[in-house]
Amino acid sequence: RTAAGILSQGRFQVENTQDQYVKNYLFQANFQGQNVDVIFTSVKGHVFELAFPENKKSWTMVDPSTLFSCEVINTVPPANRDLVNNLKRLSRKSHYLMLWLDNDREGENISEEVEEICKQEKPNLIVHRARFSALSPHDVWQAFNHPSQINRADSLAVKLRQETDLRTGSAFTRFQTLHL
C-alpha cells in the first residue's frame, strides 16, 4: 500500500480479492518516461509448499531412508489458492510483471514462485525485479524506474535449504517416532 501510494501520488483505487488479506491497488504511474497502468498486489510469504508425493506420505509403509532420494513436489496450500487465482487473473491482462519482494534470498525465491504462477498463465510476460532498501519516495521511484532481474542463485540456495529441511526433518522424525 505504501509503495502504491508513493507511485500513484496517493491516487489509487482499491480492489478486494477473494483472499481477505490481499488487496489490489490500481493506478497510473510514469515508468521510464511513459504513463502506464499499474496494479499492485501482494503475497503472504511463500506461495508454494514443498512436499512428498502421495506414495511417500505413509509413515508405516515407507522406509524413512528413501525420503533422501525420492521426488519432491511443489504444492499450493489451500490457504494460498485464492491468492494464486488473483495472480493468474492479473497475469492474463498484463504485459509486465515487476516483483517487489524483500531484497534477500527468501525474497528472490518468492519472486521465482510468483513468476512461475504468472508465466503459467501468460508465458510471454516480461518479468522485472524491483530492488529497494526503504519505502522512501526516492527508493521506491528508483526501484520502479531501474528494475533488475531475479537472482536465480539466491533463489536456488533457498530451494536447496527447503528441500534439505524437508528431507532430513521428515526422515529423522519418522525414524525416531517408529523406532523409539
Buried (B, 14 or more C-beta within 10 A) or exposed (E): EEBBBBBBEEEBEEEEBEBEEBBBBBBBBEBEEEEEEBBBBBBEEBBBBBBBEEEBEEEEEBEBEEBEEEEBEBEBEEEBEBBBBBBBBBBEEBEEBBBBBEBEBBBBBBBBBBBEBBBEBBEEBEBBBBBBEEEEBEBBBBBBBEBEEBBEEBBBBBBEEBEEEBBEEBBEEBBEEEEE
